[in-house]
Amino acid sequence: MKSFLSIAIDGGAGSGKSTTASMLSTRLNFMHVDTGSHYRSIAAILLEDKVDLNQTGIKENLDKLKLNSSVSGLKSSLTINNILIPTTILRSESVNKSVSQIASIPCVRDLLFKYQRSQITLAQKHDFNGLVMEGRDIGSVILPDADLKIYLHASDSIREQRRSIDGEKDQILKRDLIDSSRKVAPLVKSEGSFLINTGELSINEVFNEISSLISKL
């Protein structure tokens, strides 16, 4: 097995990406990167500045955003203009409603592309054993050459239930439709990804399945 591994985790809302990535990070000493929070951070800033959420309005405001990383424990978080946006805001109803629309804008994805790829170097710099990055285009766009690519899924009812337990009120089927039909970096199971149904497995069973895949690298 390599001394440093990169793992890409994709899937729709409520499929278990954050839970799985956090578990792998904790048990394997991998740096955890949640790219969904990157789009949420940009959404929060744009909403705070009352920007018109169309391509023109967003593009005119992106030059004002300076992206950096804050590494705390096992997680790397995006700071914008040296501000780390609180989770309560990132998970607010207004951000939930806007994030898929904002993430579909090409200039937003272009802004984050190099930043997200740079996280591998950051993880190596901080002496992690690897990187686990979660999102919707990680295996297909951001880390197409990742050592291991995972695509998580679960039934709509299970995913809705998970979001409800987490206190989320976003419409996951609507978000899935936007994410899977956008022209730039749509939500897809990338070539070479391993499909795991998190609705049929416990978190430990998911870990064991991924561990088995890692052992074959």
C-alpha positions in Angstrom: 0.0 0.0 0.0 1.2 3.5 -0.8 2.5 5.7 2.0 0.0 8.4 1.1 -3.5 7.7 -0.3 -6.2 9.8 -1.8 -9.8 8.8 -1.5 -12.7 10.4 -3.5 -16.2 10.0 -2.1 -19.2 11.1 -4.2 -22.9 10.8 -3.8 -26.2 12.7 -3.4 -27.5 14.6 -0.4 -28.0 12.3 2.6 -26.1 9.4 1.1 -23.6 9.3 4.0 -20.6 11.1 2.5 -19.7 13.2 5.6 -20.2 10.3 8.0 -18.1 8.0 5.9 -15.4 10.6 5.2 -15.2 11.6 8.9 -14.9 7.9 10.0 -12.1 7.2 7.5 -10.3 10.4 8.6 -10.5 9.4 12.3 -9.5 5.8 11.9 -6.8 6.2 9.3 -5.4 9.7 10.0 -6.5 11.1 6.7 -7.2 14.8 6.2 -11.0 15.3 5.6 -12.1 17.8 3.0 -15.8 18.5 2.6 -16.2 20.3 -0.7 -19.9 20.8 -0.2 -19.0 23.2 2.6 -16.9 25.2 0.0 -19.9 25.9 -2.1 -22.0 26.6 1.0 -19.3 29.1 2.2 -19.5 31.0 -1.2 -23.3 30.8 -1.0 -23.3 32.3 2.5 -21.0 35.2 1.5 -23.1 36.0 -1.6 -26.3 35.9 0.3 -24.8 38.1 3.1 -23.8 40.6 0.4 -27.3 40.4 -1.2 -25.8 39.4 -4.6 -28.2 38.6 -7.4 -27.9 34.8 -7.7 -27.5 34.6 -11.5 -24.3 34.0 -13.5 -23.6 37.7 -14.1 -24.2 38.8 -10.5 -22.1 36.0 -9.1 -19.3 36.4 -11.6 -19.0 40.1 -10.8 -18.4 39.3 -7.1 -16.0 36.3 -7.2 -12.9 38.5 -7.7 -13.5 39.8 -4.2 -13.1 36.4 -2.6 -9.7 35.2 -1.3 -9.6 31.5 -0.6 -7.4 29.9 2.1 -7.4 26.8 4.3 -7.7 26.4 8.0 -6.6 23.0 9.2 -8.0 22.0 12.6 -7.5 18.5 13.9 -8.2 16.2 11.0 -10.2 18.6 8.9 -9.3 21.3 6.4 -11.9 24.0 6.1 -12.2 26.8 3.6 -11.8 30.4 4.8 -12.9 33.3 2.6 -11.2 36.6 3.1 -9.7 35.0 6.3 -13.2 34.3 7.6 -14.3 30.8 8.7 -18.1 30.7 8.3 -19.9 29.0 11.2 -21.6 25.7 10.5 -24.9 27.1 11.7 -24.8 29.5 8.8 -23.5 26.9 6.3 -26.4 24.7 7.2 -29.1 27.4 7.3 -32.3 27.1 5.3 -31.3 30.0 3.0 -28.0 28.4 2.1 -29.7 25.0 1.7 -32.1 26.5 -0.9 -29.3 28.3 -2.8 -26.3 26.1 -2.8 -27.1 23.8 -5.7 -28.0 26.8 -7.9 -24.8 28.5 -7.0 -22.7 25.4 -7.5 -24.1 25.0 -11.0 -22.4 28.3 -12.1 -19.2 27.5 -14.1 -17.2 30.4 -12.7 -17.9 29.3 -9.2 -16.6 25.8 -10.0 -13.6 27.3 -11.8 -12.8 29.3 -8.7 -12.7 26.2 -6.5 -11.1 23.8 -8.9 -7.4 24.5 -8.2 -8.1 25.2 -4.5 -9.7 21.8 -4.1 -6.9 20.0 -6.0 -4.3 21.8 -3.8 -5.7 20.0 -0.7 -3.6 16.9 -1.5 -0.4 19.0 -1.2 -1.8 20.5 2.0 -2.5 17.1 3.5 1.0 15.9 2.7 2.5 19.0 4.2 0.7 18.3 7.5 1.9 14.7 7.5 -1.4 13.0 7.1 -1.5 9.4 5.9 -3.8 10.4 3.1 -6.7 12.6 2.0 -10.4 11.8 1.9 -12.4 14.3 -0.1 -16.2 14.2 -0.4 -18.5 15.9 -2.8 -20.4 15.5 -6.0 -17.6 15.7 -8.7 -14.5 14.5 -6.8 -14.0 11.2 -8.7 -15.1 12.7 -12.0 -13.4 16.1 -12.0 -11.4 17.1 -9.0 -9.5 13.9 -8.3 -10.0 11.6 -11.3 -6.7 9.9 -10.5 -7.6 9.3 -6.8 -6.2 6.0 -5.5 -9.7 4.9 -4.5 -13.1 6.3 -5.8 -16.3 5.6 -3.9 -19.9 6.4 -4.9 -22.4 6.2 -2.0 -26.1 5.9 -2.4 -29.2 5.1 -0.4 -33.0 5.1 -1.0 -34.8 8.4 -1.2 -36.7 7.7 2.0 -33.6 6.9 4.0 -31.8 10.0 2.8 -34.8 12.2 3.6 -34.9 10.6 7.1 -31.2 11.3 7.7 -31.6 14.9 6.6 -34.6 15.3 8.9 -32.7 13.8 11.9 -29.9 16.3 11.2 -32.4 19.2 11.2 -32.0 19.9 7.5 -35.0 21.1 5.5 -33.6 21.1 2.0 -35.3 19.2 -0.8 -32.8 16.5 -1.6 -34.6 15.2 -4.7 -34.7 18.7 -6.1 -31.0 19.2 -5.3 -30.2 15.8 -6.9 -32.0 16.9 -10.1 -30.1 20.2 -10.3 -26.7 18.5 -9.4 -27.2 15.6 -11.9 -28.5 17.7 -14.8 -26.1 20.7 -14.7 -23.9 21.1 -17.7 -20.7 21.5 -15.7 -19.4 18.7 -13.5 -22.8 16.9 -13.0 -23.3 14.4 -10.2 -22.3 11.0 -11.7 -20.8 7.8 -10.7 -17.3 8.2 -12.3 -15.5 5.5 -14.1 -13.7 3.2 -11.7 -15.8 4.1 -8.7 -17.0 1.5 -6.3 -20.7 1.6 -5.5 -21.7 1.3 -1.9 -25.3 1.3 -0.6 -25.2 2.9 2.8 -28.8 2.3 3.4 -28.2 -1.5 3.6 -25.0 -1.3 5.7 -24.0 -0.1 9.2 -21.3 2.5 9.4 -18.8 -0.2 10.6 -19.8 -2.4 7.6 -19.2 0.6 5.3 -15.8 1.1 6.9 -14.9 -2.6 6.6 -15.9 -2.6 2.9 -13.7 0.4 2.1 -10.9 -1.0 4.2 -11.0 -4.2 2.1 -10.7 -2.0 -1.0 -7.8 -0.1 0.5 -5.9 -3.3 1.3 -5.9 -4.2 -2.4 -4.2 -0.9 -3.5 
